[in-house]
């Protein structure tokens, strides 16, 4: 059965008798952390237990940097 994020948050809120806002913060925190690590530019891998490893391919970073630099030079 496919559930969307809001349904999962509502279910967890009811199951553990917690406020919706608190459960939503807990669900979103792990992705906020991944976003912060990647935004810093160190491109470290971030593992979320039972979910996966988020990492950045160094060659992709070089390619994007090259494109960005090229676009700035043209402007």
PQR file of N, CA, C, O and H, with PARSE charges and radii, in Angstrom:
ATOM      1  N   UNK A   1       0.846  -1.186   0.000 -0.4000 1.5000
ATOM      2  CA  UNK A   1       0.000   0.000   0.000 -0.0000 2.0000
ATOM      3  C   UNK A   1       0.889   1.245   0.000  0.5500 1.7000
ATOM      4  O   UNK A   1       1.740   1.416   0.873 -0.5500 1.4000
ATOM      5  N   UNK A   2       0.681   2.087  -0.966 -0.4000 1.5000
ATOM      6  CA  UNK A   2       1.464   3.317  -1.087 -0.0000 2.0000
ATOM      7  C   UNK A   2       0.824   4.420  -0.239  0.5500 1.7000
ATOM      8  O   UNK A   2      -0.366   4.713  -0.364 -0.5500 1.4000
ATOM      9  H   UNK A   2      -0.010   1.948  -1.675  0.4000 1.0000
ATOM     10  N   UNK A   3       1.635   5.015   0.615 -0.4000 1.5000
ATOM     11  CA  UNK A   3       1.156   6.110   1.462 -0.0000 2.0000
ATOM     12  C   UNK A   3       1.993   7.341   1.180  0.5500 1.7000
ATOM     13  O   UNK A   3       3.193   7.249   0.920 -0.5500 1.4000
ATOM     14  H   UNK A   3       2.601   4.777   0.717  0.4000 1.0000
ATOM     15  N   UNK A   4       1.353   8.479   1.233 -0.4000 1.5000
ATOM     16  CA  UNK A   4       2.137   9.696   1.061 -0.0000 2.0000
ATOM     17  C   UNK A   4       2.672  10.151   2.413  0.5500 1.7000
ATOM     18  O   UNK A   4       2.302   9.615   3.458 -0.5500 1.4000
ATOM     19  H   UNK A   4       0.379   8.554   1.444  0.4000 1.0000
ATOM     20  N   UNK A   5       3.528  11.127   2.374 -0.4000 1.5000
ATOM     21  CA  UNK A   5       4.235  11.590   3.567 -0.0000 2.0000
ATOM     22  C   UNK A   5       3.277  12.059   4.664  0.5500 1.7000
ATOM     23  O   UNK A   5       3.491  11.758   5.838 -0.5500 1.4000
ATOM     24  H   UNK A   5       3.828  11.563   1.525  0.4000 1.0000
ATOM     25  N   UNK A   6       2.239  12.782   4.299 -0.4000 1.5000
ATOM     26  CA  UNK A   6       1.299  13.305   5.297 -0.0000 2.0000
ATOM     27  C   UNK A   6       0.557  12.173   6.007  0.5500 1.7000
ATOM     28  O   UNK A   6       0.309  12.246   7.210 -0.5500 1.4000
ATOM     29  H   UNK A   6       2.065  13.027   3.345  0.4000 1.0000
ATOM     30  N   UNK A   7       0.207  11.136   5.263 -0.4000 1.5000
ATOM     31  CA  UNK A   7      -0.475   9.999   5.876 -0.0000 2.0000
ATOM     32  C   UNK A   7       0.428   9.283   6.869  0.5500 1.7000
ATOM     33  O   UNK A   7      -0.019   8.858   7.935 -0.5500 1.4000
ATOM     34  H   UNK A   7       0.408  11.076   4.285  0.4000 1.0000
ATOM     35  N   UNK A   8       1.698   9.152   6.514 -0.4000 1.5000
ATOM     36  CA  UNK A   8       2.653   8.499   7.406 -0.0000 2.0000
ATOM     37  C   UNK A   8       2.844   9.319   8.679  0.5500 1.7000
ATOM     38  O   UNK A   8       2.877   8.767   9.779 -0.5500 1.4000
ATOM     39  H   UNK A   8       2.061   9.497   5.649  0.4000 1.0000
ATOM     40  N   UNK A   9       2.967  10.622   8.529 -0.4000 1.5000
ATOM     41  CA  UNK A   9       3.130  11.507   9.687 -0.0000 2.0000
ATOM     42  C   UNK A   9       1.904  11.420  10.590  0.5500 1.7000
ATOM     43  O   UNK A   9       2.036  11.346  11.811 -0.5500 1.4000
ATOM     44  H   UNK A   9       2.939  11.070   7.636  0.4000 1.0000
ATOM     45  N   UNK A  10       0.719  11.428   9.997 -0.4000 1.5000
ATOM     46  CA  UNK A  10      -0.520  11.341  10.762 -0.0000 2.0000
ATOM     47  C   UNK A  10      -0.601  10.005  11.503  0.5500 1.7000
ATOM     48  O   UNK A  10      -0.983   9.958  12.673 -0.5500 1.4000
ATOM     49  H   UNK A  10       0.612  11.488   9.005  0.4000 1.0000
ATOM     50  N   UNK A  11      -0.239   8.925  10.816 -0.4000 1.5000
ATOM     51  CA  UNK A  11      -0.264   7.594  11.420 -0.0000 2.0000
ATOM     52  C   UNK A  11       0.691   7.522  12.617  0.5500 1.7000
ATOM     53  O   UNK A  11       0.316   7.037  13.685 -0.5500 1.4000
ATOM     54  H   UNK A  11       0.071   8.963   9.866  0.4000 1.0000
ATOM     55  N   UNK A  12       1.919   8.005  12.437 -0.4000 1.5000
ATOM     56  CA  UNK A  12       2.903   7.975  13.521 -0.0000 2.0000
ATOM     57  C   UNK A  12       2.468   8.853  14.694  0.5500 1.7000
ATOM     58  O   UNK A  12       2.675   8.503  15.856 -0.5500 1.4000
ATOM     59  H   UNK A  12       2.224   8.399  11.570  0.4000 1.0000
ATOM     60  N   UNK A  13       1.870   9.984  14.378 -0.4000 1.5000
ATOM     61  CA  UNK A  13       1.388  10.891  15.408 -0.0000 2.0000
ATOM     62  C   UNK A  13       0.339  10.206  16.279  0.5500 1.7000
ATOM     63  O   UNK A  13       0.373  10.309  17.505 -0.5500 1.4000
ATOM     64  H   UNK A  13       1.702  10.269  13.434  0.4000 1.0000
ATOM     65  N   UNK A  14      -0.583   9.513  15.639 -0.4000 1.5000
ATOM     66  CA  UNK A  14      -1.631   8.809  16.385 -0.0000 2.0000
ATOM     67  C   UNK A  14      -1.075   7.611  17.141  0.5500 1.7000
ATOM     68  O   UNK A  14      -1.444   7.377  18.292 -0.5500 1.4000
ATOM     69  H   UNK A  14      -0.611   9.429  14.643  0.4000 1.0000
ATOM     70  N   UNK A  15      -0.200   6.861  16.511 -0.4000 1.5000
ATOM     71  CA  UNK A  15       0.345   5.650  17.130 -0.0000 2.0000
ATOM     72  C   UNK A  15       1.124   5.967  18.402  0.5500 1.7000
ATOM     73  O   UNK A  15       0.988   5.269  19.407 -0.5500 1.4000
ATOM     74  H   UNK A  15       0.100   7.051  15.576  0.4000 1.0000
ATOM     75  N   UNK A  16       1.937   7.016  18.360 -0.4000 1.5000
ATOM     76  CA  UNK A  16       2.788   7.353  19.503 -0.0000 2.0000
ATOM     77  C   UNK A  16       2.247   8.508  20.337  0.5500 1.7000
ATOM     78  O   UNK A  16       2.903   8.967  21.272 -0.5500 1.4000
ATOM     79  H   UNK A  16       2.048   7.583  17.544  0.4000 1.0000
ATOM     80  N   UNK A  17       1.057   8.973  20.000 -0.4000 1.5000
ATOM     81  CA  UNK A  17       0.386  10.038  20.745 -0.0000 2.0000
ATOM     82  C   UNK A  17       1.275  11.275  20.866  0.5500 1.7000
ATOM     83  O   UNK A  17       1.490  11.798  21.959 -0.5500 1.4000
ATOM     84  H   UNK A  17       0.523   8.600  19.241  0.4000 1.0000
ATOM     85  N   UNK A  18       1.786  11.730  19.720 -0.4000 1.5000
ATOM     86  CA  UNK A  18       2.637  12.919  19.656 -0.0000 2.0000
ATOM     87  C   UNK A  18       1.978  13.974  18.776  0.5500 1.7000
ATOM     88  O   UNK A  18       1.170  13.638  17.910 -0.5500 1.4000
ATOM     89  H   UNK A  18       1.611  11.305  18.832  0.4000 1.0000
ATOM     90  N   UNK A  19       2.311  15.245  18.987 -0.4000 1.5000
ATOM     91  CA  UNK A  19       1.759  16.297  18.129 -0.0000 2.0000
ATOM     92  C   UNK A  19       2.244  16.138  16.678  0.5500 1.7000
ATOM     93  O   UNK A  19       3.378  15.726  16.434 -0.5500 1.4000
ATOM     94  H   UNK A  19       2.966  15.518  19.691  0.4000 1.0000
ATOM     95  N   UNK A  20       1.375  16.469  15.735 -0.4000 1.5000
ATOM     96  CA  UNK A  20       1.719  16.364  14.314 -0.0000 2.0000
ATOM     97  C   UNK A  20       2.989  17.134  13.985  0.5500 1.7000
ATOM     98  O   UNK A  20       3.841  16.643  13.246 -0.5500 1.4000
ATOM     99  H   UNK A  20       0.454  16.804  15.933  0.4000 1.0000
ATOM    100  N   UNK A  21       3.118  18.322  14.523 -0.4000 1.5000
ATOM    101  CA  UNK A  21       4.282  19.176  14.238 -0.0000 2.0000
ATOM    102  C   UNK A  21       5.577  18.486  14.668  0.5500 1.7000
ATOM    103  O   UNK A  21       6.573  18.529  13.945 -0.5500 1.4000
ATOM    104  H   UNK A  21       2.425  18.722  15.123  0.4000 1.0000
ATOM    105  N   UNK A  22       5.565  17.864  15.819 -0.4000 1.5000
ATOM    106  CA  UNK A  22       6.759  17.200  16.344 -0.0000 2.0000
ATOM    107  C   UNK A  22       7.153  16.020  15.455  0.5500 1.7000
ATOM    108  O   UNK A  22       8.332  15.833  15.157 -0.5500 1.4000
ATOM    109  H   UNK A  22       4.756  17.829  16.406  0.4000 1.0000
ATOM    110  N   UNK A  23       6.176  15.232  15.037 -0.4000 1.5000
ATOM    111  CA  UNK A  23       6.450  14.087  14.169 -0.0000 2.0000
ATOM    112  C   UNK A  23       6.961  14.564  12.815  0.5500 1.7000
ATOM    113  O   UNK A  23       7.884  13.974  12.252 -0.5500 1.4000
ATOM    114  H   UNK A  23       5.218  15.385  15.280  0.4000 1.0000
ATOM    115  N   UNK A  24       6.368  15.622  12.299 -0.4000 1.5000
ATOM    116  CA  UNK A  24       6.811  16.178  11.016 -0.0000 2.0000
ATOM    117  C   UNK A  24       8.268  16.648  11.094  0.5500 1.7000
ATOM    118  O   UNK A  24       9.043  16.425  10.164 -0.5500 1.4000
ATOM    119  H   UNK A  24       5.619  16.101  12.756  0.4000 1.0000
ATOM    120  N   UNK A  25       8.636  17.293  12.197 -0.4000 1.5000
ATOM    121  CA  UNK A  25      10.018  17.727  12.392 -0.0000 2.0000
ATOM    122  C   UNK A  25      10.972  16.532  12.418  0.5500 1.7000
ATOM    123  O   UNK A  25      12.060  16.594  11.844 -0.5500 1.4000
ATOM    124  H   UNK A  25       8.006  17.474  12.952  0.4000 1.0000
ATOM    125  N   UNK A  26      10.573  15.453  13.077 -0.4000 1.5000
ATOM    126  CA  UNK A  26      11.421  14.262  13.155 -0.0000 2.0000
ATOM    127  C   UNK A  26      11.605  13.623  11.781  0.5500 1.7000
ATOM    128  O   UNK A  26      12.703  13.187  11.435 -0.5500 1.4000
ATOM    129  H   UNK A  26       9.690  15.402  13.543  0.4000 1.0000
ATOM    130  N   UNK A  27      10.542  13.570  11.012 -0.4000 1.5000
ATOM    131  CA  UNK A  27      10.608  12.962   9.679 -0.0000 2.0000
ATOM    132  C   UNK A  27      11.486  13.798   8.751  0.5500 1.7000
ATOM    133  O   UNK A  27      12.275  13.251   7.980 -0.5500 1.4000
ATOM    134  H   UNK A  27       9.650  13.924  11.293  0.4000 1.0000
ATOM    135  N   UNK A  28      11.352  15.108   8.824 -0.4000 1.5000
ATOM    136  CA  UNK A  28      12.088  15.986   7.917 -0.0000 2.0000
ATOM    137  C   UNK A  28      13.531  16.239   8.337  0.5500 1.7000
ATOM    138  O   UNK A  28      14.344  16.642   7.506 -0.5500 1.4000
ATOM    139  H   UNK A  28      10.711  15.552   9.450  0.4000 1.0000
ATOM    140  N   UNK A  29      13.868  16.014   9.599 -0.4000 1.5000
ATOM    141  CA  UNK A  29      15.196  16.364  10.095 -0.0000 2.0000
ATOM    142  C   UNK A  29      16.312  15.645   9.346  0.5500 1.7000
ATOM    143  O   UNK A  29      17.317  16.258   8.984 -0.5500 1.4000
ATOM    144  H   UNK A  29      13.208  15.687  10.275  0.4000 1.0000
ATOM    145  N   UNK A  30      16.138  14.359   9.114 -0.4000 1.5000
ATOM    146  CA  UNK A  30      17.216  13.603   8.475 -0.0000 2.0000
ATOM    147  C   UNK A  30      17.535  14.131   7.088  0.5500 1.7000
ATOM    148  O   UNK A  30      18.701  14.137   6.695 -0.5500 1.4000
ATOM    149  H   UNK A  30      15.322  13.862   9.408  0.4000 1.0000
ATOM    150  N   UNK A  31      16.543  14.572   6.339 -0.4000 1.5000
ATOM    151  CA  UNK A  31      16.791  15.104   5.001 -0.0000 2.0000
ATOM    152  C   UNK A  31      17.348  16.521   5.069  0.5500 1.7000
ATOM    153  O   UNK A  31      18.105  16.942   4.194 -0.5500 1.4000
ATOM    154  H   UNK A  31      15.595  14.568   6.659  0.4000 1.0000
ATOM    155  N   UNK A  32      16.972  17.245   6.102 -0.4000 1.5000
ATOM    156  CA  UNK A  32      17.536  18.570   6.310 -0.0000 2.0000
ATOM    157  C   UNK A  32      19.035  18.450   6.586  0.5500 1.7000
ATOM    158  O   UNK A  32      19.832  19.245   6.089 -0.5500 1.4000
ATOM    159  H   UNK A  32      16.358  16.903   6.813  0.4000 1.0000
ATOM    160  N   UNK A  33      19.409  17.449   7.382 -0.4000 1.5000
ATOM    161  CA  UNK A  33      20.812  17.207   7.693 -0.0000 2.0000
ATOM    162  C   UNK A  33      21.595  16.855   6.429  0.5500 1.7000
ATOM    163  O   UNK A  33      22.685  17.386   6.211 -0.5500 1.4000
ATOM    164  H   UNK A  33      18.762  16.802   7.786  0.4000 1.0000
ATOM    165  N   UNK A  34      21.061  15.982   5.610 -0.4000 1.5000
ATOM    166  CA  UNK A  34      21.722  15.607   4.355 -0.0000 2.0000
ATOM    167  C   UNK A  34      21.913  16.841   3.486  0.5500 1.7000
ATOM    168  O   UNK A  34      22.980  17.033   2.903 -0.5500 1.4000
ATOM    169  H   UNK A  34      20.176  15.551   5.787  0.4000 1.0000
ATOM    170  N   UNK A  35      20.893  17.668   3.398 -0.4000 1.5000
ATOM    171  CA  UNK A  35      20.969  18.890   2.606 -0.0000 2.0000
ATOM    172  C   UNK A  35      22.058  19.824   3.125  0.5500 1.7000
ATOM    173  O   UNK A  35      22.794  20.413   2.334 -0.5500 1.4000
ATOM    174  H   UNK A  35      20.027  17.512   3.872  0.4000 1.0000
ATOM    175  N   UNK A  36      22.166  19.964   4.435 -0.4000 1.5000
ATOM    176  CA  UNK A  36      23.183  20.837   5.023 -0.0000 2.0000
ATOM    177  C   UNK A  36      24.588  20.338   4.718  0.5500 1.7000
ATOM    178  O   UNK A  36      25.465  21.138   4.392 -0.5500 1.4000
ATOM    179  H   UNK A  36      21.567  19.485   5.077  0.4000 1.0000
ATOM    180  N   UNK A  37      24.818  19.033   4.817 -0.4000 1.5000
ATOM    181  CA  UNK A  37      26.139  18.467   4.556 -0.0000 2.0000
ATOM    182  C   UNK A  37      26.526  18.694   3.098  0.5500 1.7000
ATOM    183  O   UNK A  37      27.655  19.090   2.809 -0.5500 1.4000
ATOM    184  H   UNK A  37      24.105  18.384   5.082  0.4000 1.0000
ATOM    185  N   UNK A  38      25.604  18.447   2.190 -0.4000 1.5000
ATOM    186  CA  UNK A  38      25.891  18.619   0.768 -0.0000 2.0000
ATOM    187  C   UNK A  38      26.090  20.093   0.434  0.5500 1.7000
ATOM    188  O   UNK A  38      26.941  20.425  -0.391 -0.5500 1.4000
ATOM    189  H   UNK A  38      24.687  18.125   2.425  0.4000 1.0000
ATOM    190  N   UNK A  39      25.325  20.977   1.055 -0.4000 1.5000
ATOM    191  CA  UNK A  39      25.435  22.410   0.792 -0.0000 2.0000
ATOM    192  C   UNK A  39      26.791  22.971   1.225  0.5500 1.7000
ATOM    193  O   UNK A  39      27.282  23.930   0.630 -0.5500 1.4000
ATOM    194  H   UNK A  39      24.633  20.708   1.725  0.4000 1.0000
ATOM    195  N   UNK A  40      27.394  22.381   2.251 -0.4000 1.5000
ATOM    196  CA  UNK A  40      28.702  22.847   2.711 -0.0000 2.0000
ATOM    197  C   UNK A  40      29.770  22.701   1.633  0.5500 1.7000
ATOM    198  O   UNK A  40      30.784  23.399   1.661 -0.5500 1.4000
ATOM    199  H   UNK A  40      26.996  21.602   2.734  0.4000 1.0000
ATOM    200  N   UNK A  41      29.545  21.804   0.694 -0.4000 1.5000
ATOM    201  CA  UNK A  41      30.478  21.656  -0.413 -0.0000 2.0000
ATOM    202  C   UNK A  41      31.577  20.643  -0.184  0.5500 1.7000
ATOM    203  O   UNK A  41      32.449  20.487  -1.039 -0.5500 1.4000
ATOM    204  H   UNK A  41      28.722  21.237   0.672  0.4000 1.0000
ATOM    205  N   UNK A  42      31.566  19.945   0.946 -0.4000 1.5000
ATOM    206  CA  UNK A  42      32.592  18.939   1.198 -0.0000 2.0000
ATOM    207  C   UNK A  42      32.289  17.646   0.441  0.5500 1.7000
ATOM    208  O   UNK A  42      33.183  16.835   0.199 -0.5500 1.4000
ATOM    209  H   UNK A  42      30.858  20.072   1.641  0.4000 1.0000
ATOM    210  N   UNK A  43      31.045  17.468   0.077 -0.4000 1.5000
ATOM    211  CA  UNK A  43      30.592  16.316  -0.704 -0.0000 2.0000
ATOM    212  C   UNK A  43      30.927  14.990  -0.036  0.5500 1.7000
ATOM    213  O   UNK A  43      31.328  14.035  -0.703 -0.5500 1.4000
ATOM    214  H   UNK A  43      30.319  18.127   0.274  0.4000 1.0000
ATOM    215  N   UNK A  44      30.766  14.935   1.257 -0.4000 1.5000
ATOM    216  CA  UNK A  44      30.950  13.702   2.008 -0.0000 2.0000
ATOM    217  C   UNK A  44      29.710  12.833   1.805  0.5500 1.7000
ATOM    218  O   UNK A  44      28.618  13.340   1.549 -0.5500 1.4000
ATOM    219  H   UNK A  44      30.440  15.710   1.798  0.4000 1.0000
ATOM    220  N   UNK A  45      29.892  11.538   1.921 -0.4000 1.5000
ATOM    221  CA  UNK A  45      28.747  10.647   1.885 -0.0000 2.0000
ATOM    222  C   UNK A  45      28.012  10.697   3.212  0.5500 1.7000
ATOM    223  O   UNK A  45      28.638  10.775   4.269 -0.5500 1.4000
ATOM    224  H   UNK A  45      30.779  11.126   2.129  0.4000 1.0000
ATOM    225  N   UNK A  46      26.692  10.652   3.163 -0.4000 1.5000
ATOM    226  CA  UNK A  46      25.877  10.674   4.373 -0.0000 2.0000
ATOM    227  C   UNK A  46      24.987   9.436   4.355  0.5500 1.7000
ATOM    228  O   UNK A  46      24.201   9.245   3.427 -0.5500 1.4000
ATOM    229  H   UNK A  46      26.183  10.588   2.304  0.4000 1.0000
ATOM    230  N   UNK A  47      25.112   8.598   5.379 -0.4000 1.5000
ATOM    231  CA  UNK A  47      24.318   7.381   5.461 -0.0000 2.0000
ATOM    232  C   UNK A  47      23.164   7.590   6.432  0.5500 1.7000
ATOM    233  O   UNK A  47      23.351   8.016   7.572 -0.5500 1.4000
ATOM    234  H   UNK A  47      25.751   8.753   6.133  0.4000 1.0000
ATOM    235  N   UNK A  48      21.971   7.278   5.950 -0.4000 1.5000
ATOM    236  CA  UNK A  48      20.794   7.267   6.805 -0.0000 2.0000
ATOM    237  C   UNK A  48      20.460   5.792   7.029  0.5500 1.7000
ATOM    238  O   UNK A  48      20.141   5.080   6.077 -0.5500 1.4000
ATOM    239  H   UNK A  48      21.819   6.931   5.024  0.4000 1.0000
ATOM    240  N   UNK A  49      20.531   5.329   8.278 -0.4000 1.5000
ATOM    241  CA  UNK A  49      20.283   3.912   8.548 -0.0000 2.0000
ATOM    242  C   UNK A  49      18.940   3.438   7.989  0.5500 1.7000
ATOM    243  O   UNK A  49      17.922   4.116   8.132 -0.5500 1.4000
ATOM    244  H   UNK A  49      20.791   5.908   9.051  0.4000 1.0000
ATOM    245  N   UNK A  50      18.952   2.288   7.361 -0.4000 1.5000
ATOM    246  CA  UNK A  50      17.787   1.634   6.768 -0.0000 2.0000
ATOM    247  C   UNK A  50      17.203   2.398   5.581  0.5500 1.7000
ATOM    248  O   UNK A  50      16.114   2.070   5.109 -0.5500 1.4000
ATOM    249  H   UNK A  50      19.779   1.737   7.244  0.4000 1.0000
ATOM    250  N   UNK A  51      17.917   3.413   5.098 -0.4000 1.5000
ATOM    251  CA  UNK A  51      17.407   4.183   3.966 -0.0000 2.0000
ATOM    252  C   UNK A  51      18.407   4.227   2.825  0.5500 1.7000
ATOM    253  O   UNK A  51      18.037   4.016   1.670 -0.5500 1.4000
ATOM    254  H   UNK A  51      18.801   3.680   5.481  0.4000 1.0000
ATOM    255  N   UNK A  52      19.653   4.495   3.128 -0.4000 1.5000
ATOM    256  CA  UNK A  52      20.657   4.494   2.076 -0.0000 2.0000
ATOM    257  C   UNK A  52      21.764   5.487   2.303  0.5500 1.7000
ATOM    258  O   UNK A  52      21.796   6.211   3.299 -0.5500 1.4000
ATOM    259  H   UNK A  52      19.954   4.666   4.066  0.4000 1.0000
ATOM    260  N   UNK A  53      22.680   5.501   1.340 -0.4000 1.5000
ATOM    261  CA  UNK A  53      23.828   6.401   1.376 -0.0000 2.0000
ATOM    262  C   UNK A  53      23.630   7.485   0.322  0.5500 1.7000
ATOM    263  O   UNK A  53      23.386   7.191  -0.848 -0.5500 1.4000
ATOM    264  H   UNK A  53      22.654   4.913   0.532  0.4000 1.0000
ATOM    265  N   UNK A  54      23.739   8.724   0.747 -0.4000 1.5000
ATOM    266  CA  UNK A  54      23.647   9.859  -0.166 -0.0000 2.0000
ATOM    267  C   UNK A  54      25.064  10.359  -0.396  0.5500 1.7000
ATOM    268  O   UNK A  54      25.764  10.718   0.551 -0.5500 1.4000
ATOM    269  H   UNK A  54      23.937   8.962   1.698  0.4000 1.0000
ATOM    270  N   UNK A  55      25.480  10.381  -1.637 -0.4000 1.5000
ATOM    271  CA  UNK A  55      26.826  10.843  -1.944 -0.0000 2.0000
ATOM    272  C   UNK A  55      26.818  11.579  -3.276  0.5500 1.7000
ATOM    273  O   UNK A  55      25.852  11.517  -4.037 -0.5500 1.4000
ATOM    274  H   UNK A  55      24.912  10.089  -2.406  0.4000 1.0000
ATOM    275  N   UNK A  56      27.904  12.267  -3.536 -0.4000 1.5000
ATOM    276  CA  UNK A  56      28.048  13.035  -4.762 -0.0000 2.0000
ATOM    277  C   UNK A  56      29.241  12.478  -5.543  0.5500 1.7000
ATOM    278  O   UNK A  56      30.319  12.278  -4.983 -0.5500 1.4000
ATOM    279  H   UNK A  56      28.689  12.317  -2.918  0.4000 1.0000
ATOM    280  N   UNK A  57      29.044  12.236  -6.808 -0.4000 1.5000
ATOM    281  CA  UNK A  57      30.110  11.760  -7.671 -0.0000 2.0000
ATOM    282  C   UNK A  57      31.066  12.931  -7.953  0.5500 1.7000
ATOM    283  O   UNK A  57      30.629  13.959  -8.471 -0.5500 1.4000
ATOM    284  H   UNK A  57      28.169  12.399  -7.263  0.4000 1.0000
ATOM    285  N   UNK A  58      32.347  12.800  -7.626 -0.4000 1.5000
ATOM    286  CA  UNK A  58      33.308  13.894  -7.833 -0.0000 2.0000
ATOM    287  C   UNK A  58      33.396  14.352  -9.293  0.5500 1.7000
ATOM    288  O   UNK A  58      33.614  15.534  -9.557 -0.5500 1.4000
ATOM    289  H   UNK A  58      32.703  11.966  -7.205  0.4000 1.0000
ATOM    290  N   UNK A  59      33.230  13.432 -10.234 -0.4000 1.5000
ATOM    291  CA  UNK A  59      33.263  13.809 -11.647 -0.0000 2.0000
ATOM    292  C   UNK A  59      32.068  14.685 -12.020  0.5500 1.7000
ATOM    293  O   UNK A  59      32.181  15.583 -12.855 -0.5500 1.4000
ATOM    294  H   UNK A  59      33.053  12.472 -10.020  0.4000 1.0000
ATOM    295  N   UNK A  60      30.935  14.418 -11.397 -0.4000 1.5000
ATOM    296  CA  UNK A  60      29.747  15.242 -11.647 -0.0000 2.0000
ATOM    297  C   UNK A  60      29.957  16.651 -11.119  0.5500 1.7000
ATOM    298  O   UNK A  60      29.528  17.621 -11.744 -0.5500 1.4000
ATOM    299  H   UNK A  60      30.843  13.689 -10.719  0.4000 1.0000
ATOM    300  N   UNK A  61      30.609  16.768  -9.978 -0.4000 1.5000
ATOM    301  CA  UNK A  61      30.907  18.075  -9.391 -0.0000 2.0000
ATOM    302  C   UNK A  61      31.814  18.860 -10.326  0.5500 1.7000
ATOM    303  O   UNK A  61      31.575  20.042 -10.572 -0.5500 1.4000
ATOM    304  H   UNK A  61      30.957  15.980  -9.471  0.4000 1.0000
ATOM    305  N   UNK A  62      32.853  18.215 -10.851 -0.4000 1.5000
ATOM    306  CA  UNK A  62      33.764  18.883 -11.782 -0.0000 2.0000
ATOM    307  C   UNK A  62      33.010  19.374 -13.011  0.5500 1.7000
ATOM    308  O   UNK A  62      33.218  20.497 -13.471 -0.5500 1.4000
ATOM    309  H   UNK A  62      33.046  17.254 -10.652  0.4000 1.0000
ATOM    310  N   UNK A  63      32.138  18.531 -13.535 -0.4000 1.5000
ATOM    311  CA  UNK A  63      31.372  18.892 -14.723 -0.0000 2.0000
ATOM    312  C   UNK A  63      30.468  20.100 -14.451  0.5500 1.7000
ATOM    313  O   UNK A  63      30.416  21.035 -15.250 -0.5500 1.4000
ATOM    314  H   UNK A  63      31.969  17.619 -13.161  0.4000 1.0000
ATOM    315  N   UNK A  64      29.761  20.073 -13.324 -0.4000 1.5000
ATOM    316  CA  UNK A  64      28.877  21.193 -12.989 -0.0000 2.0000
ATOM    317  C   UNK A  64      29.658  22.474 -12.735  0.5500 1.7000
ATOM    318  O   UNK A  64      29.212  23.558 -13.112 -0.5500 1.4000
ATOM    319  H   UNK A  64      29.803  19.314 -12.675  0.4000 1.0000
ATOM    320  N   UNK A  65      30.819  22.358 -12.100 -0.4000 1.5000
ATOM    321  CA  UNK A  65      31.668  23.522 -11.855 -0.0000 2.0000
ATOM    322  C   UNK A  65      32.130  24.124 -13.172  0.5500 1.7000
ATOM    323  O   UNK A  65      32.141  25.343 -13.342 -0.5500 1.4000
ATOM    324  H   UNK A  65      31.182  21.477 -11.794  0.4000 1.0000
ATOM    325  N   UNK A  66      32.508  23.264 -14.089 -0.4000 1.5000
ATOM    326  CA  UNK A  66      32.967  23.709 -15.402 -0.0000 2.0000
ATOM    327  C   UNK A  66      31.838  24.438 -16.150  0.5500 1.7000
ATOM    328  O   UNK A  66      32.069  25.484 -16.755 -0.5500 1.4000
ATOM    329  H   UNK A  66      32.499  22.274 -13.950  0.4000 1.0000
ATOM    330  N   UNK A  67      30.628  23.885 -16.105 -0.4000 1.5000
ATOM    331  CA  UNK A  67      29.483  24.521 -16.765 -0.0000 2.0000
ATOM    332  C   UNK A  67      29.156  25.874 -16.133  0.5500 1.7000
ATOM    333  O   UNK A  67      28.867  26.842 -16.836 -0.5500 1.4000
ATOM    334  H   UNK A  67      30.441  23.034 -15.614  0.4000 1.0000
ATOM    335  N   UNK A  68      29.205  25.931 -14.810 -0.4000 1.5000
ATOM    336  CA  UNK A  68      28.903  27.178 -14.102 -0.0000 2.0000
ATOM    337  C   UNK A  68      29.922  28.252 -14.461  0.5500 1.7000
ATOM    338  O   UNK A  68      29.564  29.402 -14.716 -0.5500 1.4000
ATOM    339  H   UNK A  68      29.440  25.144 -14.238  0.4000 1.0000
ATOM    340  N   UNK A  69      31.181  27.868 -14.479 -0.4000 1.5000
ATOM    341  CA  UNK A  69      32.241  28.798 -14.814 -0.0000 2.0000
ATOM    342  C   UNK A  69      32.078  29.312 -16.253  0.5500 1.7000
ATOM    343  O   UNK A  69      32.265  30.497 -16.526 -0.5500 1.4000
ATOM    344  H   UNK A  69      31.471  26.934 -14.273  0.4000 1.0000
ATOM    345  N   UNK A  70      31.729  28.407 -17.156 -0.4000 1.5000
ATOM    346  CA  UNK A  70      31.531  28.750 -18.561 -0.0000 2.0000
ATOM    347  C   UNK A  70      30.379  29.744 -18.713  0.5500 1.7000
ATOM    348  O   UNK A  70      30.482  30.712 -19.466 -0.5500 1.4000
ATOM    349  H   UNK A  70      31.577  27.443 -16.935  0.4000 1.0000
ATOM    350  N   UNK A  71      29.290  29.498 -17.998 -0.4000 1.5000
ATOM    351  CA  UNK A  71      28.118  30.394 -18.067 -0.0000 2.0000
ATOM    352  C   UNK A  71      28.434  31.774 -17.491  0.5500 1.7000
ATOM    353  O   UNK A  71      27.939  32.780 -17.999 -0.5500 1.4000
ATOM    354  H   UNK A  71      29.207  28.712 -17.386  0.4000 1.0000
ATOM    355  N   UNK A  72      29.244  31.834 -16.450 -0.4000 1.5000
ATOM    356  CA  UNK A  72      29.623  33.132 -15.873 -0.0000 2.0000
ATOM    357  C   UNK A  72      30.506  33.913 -16.817  0.5500 1.7000
ATOM    358  O   UNK A  72      30.386  35.134 -16.918 -0.5500 1.4000
ATOM    359  H   UNK A  72      29.647  31.017 -16.037  0.4000 1.0000
ATOM    360  N   UNK A  73      31.396  33.216 -17.514 -0.4000 1.5000
ATOM    361  CA  UNK A  73      32.292  33.874 -18.468 -0.0000 2.0000
ATOM    362  C   UNK A  73      31.533  34.441 -19.660  0.5500 1.7000
ATOM    363  O   UNK A  73      31.899  35.486 -20.198 -0.5500 1.4000
ATOM    364  H   UNK A  73      31.493  32.224 -17.432  0.4000 1.0000
ATOM    365  N   UNK A  74      30.469  33.743 -20.072 -0.4000 1.5000
ATOM    366  CA  UNK A  74      29.668  34.196 -21.218 -0.0000 2.0000
ATOM    367  C   UNK A  74      28.799  35.371 -20.869  0.5500 1.7000
ATOM    368  O   UNK A  74      28.472  36.170 -21.747 -0.5500 1.4000
ATOM    369  H   UNK A  74      30.172  32.894 -19.636  0.4000 1.0000
ATOM    370  N   UNK A  75      28.410  35.508 -19.621 -0.4000 1.5000
ATOM    371  CA  UNK A  75      27.488  36.589 -19.223 -0.0000 2.0000
ATOM    372  C   UNK A  75      28.144  37.921 -19.123  0.5500 1.7000
ATOM    373  O   UNK A  75      27.486  38.910 -18.800 -0.5500 1.4000
ATOM    374  H   UNK A  75      28.675  34.859 -18.908  0.4000 1.0000
TER
END
